[in-house]
Structure formats: structure tokens, C-alpha cells
């Protein structure tokens, strides 16, 4: 279907430094302030041993980890955020906006790396929600999610979060000496109002009663 975009002017590249949520806040990556916390969350005792399985980097020695953070903090694509638990002040994860094409209104959420306290919690869902909400408020038309087609956890997360599966790019990349077929997902700006409203219901006090969800995210969207 053809849609006229004669007045399209593009959108700004991300520059936001802080996004406040209910359970977490997103702070633009600062290795000096966040490095120790990220190291403990992602590589310290109790860290998820499968965390790095499908990422194109890691696991790290500390010096290499610090260099990795410094490199990303110095660049604008990917544009990284540290995830801060509001209750404890602990740094518990990292994620980014990436593959940023302001002229076309296209952007991706990627490099999603959450420590154990964030996994399967409202904090992980809210982190994605906050970046999605910000992206569409800035005027982006398309939000993407991509992952290794063998990464069942990431594919499940994408569909749970409201992304639509678009297909698989076969032999898309070589990662850590292995072939990667890449699964593509997206949310369009026309779809976001309903998806965003579902997030807001799911994250509400009424739904997060007693530390457990009353309705699933899918049920809240419905």
C-alpha cells in the first residue's frame, strides 16, 4: 500500500541523556559511573552464564570489558543506556538504540544485556518500553528488533513485547566463527498507540500487585 509522505522531513538522531520510568531509569552510558556496576551485573558472581551466547562479543576479562564500554560511550550509533534500578540505585543492565537512520525514520533496539535481577521482571519490560516510547515520540516510523534465529529467548521476548515477525535473513552474518541467520521483527508507528497502551496497563500498580502480574502483556494489549 502506498502512503504519501510528501511532507516527510526526517527525525532527529537520539541525544536524550535520561529517561525516567517507574521501576528503572535509563542513563546515557557513562563508563566512569556505570562500569563497576555493569561488571558486577553482567560478569560477577551470579551472572547469567548464557548471557553472551548469542552476542557478537563477550564474555570479557575486565580490561576488555572496560575498553568495550569506553568505545561505545564515545559513539552515537549504537547509542547506549545503562539501566538503573530505582529502588536500589544499582546498575543492572545495558541496551541501546542502534541502526539509526533519521532520514528514513528507522531505528532499532539492540545490544540488550540484562543482569539476573532484571530478567523476567517488570524492569526488563519497562526498559524496552521506555526506548520504544521515546523513539515514537521523536517521530520514528519503524522500530526494529533483530536476533540470531537460534536465540529462542530473544525471539520469544520480541513477540511478547509486541514486535511482529517479518522473516529470516539467511546467512546474514558470521559471528564468533559461526553462521548467523537473523530473525527480523518490527513495530510501526501506526501500531504503537495500541502496543504502548498495553505496556502502560501491564506496568500499572493495579497489574503489578504484590510483586506479580495480574494479566500478561498480551492480555493487556488485547
N, C-alpha and C positions, 0 to 999 in steps of 0.2 A: 504494500500500500504506500503510495507517495503522499508525503506531507510537506506542504510549503514551509520553508524556513528562510524566506527572503529577508527577514529582519534579524536573522541569527548573527550575533556579534562575537561569539565565543564567551568563555568564562575565565575568571582569574585562577592562577595556579594557587595551591594551598600555601597559606602563610600563618594560619592560626597557631598560637603557642599553647593554649589551654582550652580544654573543653570539659565542662563540669557535668557530672552525672549524679545519680542517686547513690549508687554503690561504689563508683570509681570516678576518678578524673583522669583525663589524658593530658600529659605534659609533653611538649616537644622534647625529643631525646636530648639529654644533657649528660654525656658520659661522666663528667666530674660529680654530678649529683646522683645519678642513677646507676652508675657502673657496679658498685658493690652490691646493691640490692638486686640488680638483674643477674649478677653472677650467682648469688645465693639462690634466687628463684629458679634459674634455668639450669644450673650446673652443680649446685651444692647438694648437701645431704637431703634425701627425699625427693630429688628432682625426678621427673618422669623419664625413664630410660629410653622410651620410644620417641622422645620429643624431636630428635634430629633425624629420624629415619627417612623422612621424605623431603627434608630441606636440602638445598644445594650446598650447605656449609655445616660445620659442626659435626660432632662435638669438639669443643675447643679446650686448649690449655689457656690459662688465664691471660697470658700476654697476647695471644692471638685473639682472644675474645675482646680485650680492650682495644686492640687495633681495629677490629671489625666495627665496634661501636663508634670509634672516632671517625672512621671512613664514612659511615652512614650519616653521622651527625653533620658532616661537612657538605653533604649533598642534598639537593632538593627533590630528587626522584631516584629511589624511594624517599618519601618524607615520613620520618619515623616518630612514633609516640611511645612513651613509657606509660604503663598502666599502674596507677597508684590506688591502692585500697583506701577508701576514705576513712574507714573505721580505725585502721591501724597505722596508716601512713606508709605502709610497706610498698615497695616496688615489686609487682608480681607478674609482669609480662611486658610484651612489646608487640607492636604491629605497625603497619604503615599504609599510607596511600601511595600508589605506585602506578607505573604505566600511564602517567598523567598526560593527557592530550587536551589542553584547554581549548584549542581552536575547534575541536570536534565535540567537546563536552563529554569526554570519556575518561574514566578513572577506575582504579582497581583497589580493593583491599587485599593486602598480601603480607607476607612475612609474619603470619600470625603465630606467635610463640608464647604460650601461656604457661606459667608455673602451675604446680599441682593445686595450690589453693584457689586458682581461678577456674580450673577445668570442671565442667558440669556444674557451674554455679551461675547465678544471675550476673556476676561480674563479667564473665566472658561474653555473654549475650549483649550486655549493655555496651561493652567496648565496641563491638561491631555496629550496634545501633547508632551510637554517637557519631562514628565516622560516616556512616551512610546518611544520617540526617544532615550532618554538616555539608556533605557533598551535594545533596539535592538542594539544600538551601542556597548554596553558592551558584546553582543553575546548571549543574551537570545533568546530562541527559541519560547517561548509561553508567551503571556501576557494575564492575566485573569481579568475579571470583574464579581463580584458576587453581588447579592442583593436579598432582600426579594421579592418573586414573586408577592406580592401585591403592591410593590412600582412602580407604573406606571411611575413616573418621572425618576427614575433611569434606568428602562428598556428602555424607550424612548431614554435617553441620551446614553446608551451603543450602541444602534443600530445607532443612529445619528453619533456617534464617530467612527464607522467602525467596532465595535465588532460583531462577528457572534454569534447568539443564539445557544446554544448547548443542552439545555434541563433544566428540573427542578428536583432537588433533593428533593423529598417529605419528610416531617417531618425531615428535616435536622438538625434543631436546636430548642431550646426553648429560646426565647428572651423576656425579661420583662414579663414573665409568659404566653406567647402566643406561639403557634406553628409557626415556620417559614419554609415554603417551599422556597428553594433557587434557583433562576434562574442563570444559568451559561452562560457566554459569553467569547469569546477569540479572539485574533488576533495572527496569526502565523508569524514567521519571513519571510516566503515566500510571505505573503500578505502585509507586512509592506511597501515596496517601493511604491506601488500604493496608499495605505492609507496615508502614510506620505506625499507624493506629494500633495494629496488633501488638507491636513491640511495647507501646505505651500501656496497653491493658495488661500485658504479661508482666511488666516491671512494676506495676502499681502495688501499693500497700495491700489492697484487697486480694490480689492474686498471689503475693509473696507472704502469705500469712504464716506465722510460726516457723519461718525458715524453709518452707516447702511450697512448691507451686500448686495452686488450686486447679488451674487449667493449663494445658500445654500451649506452647506458642502457636501451633497450628489451630487449636481450638479458639484462641484469642483472635487470630486473623479471620476465622470463619464468622 
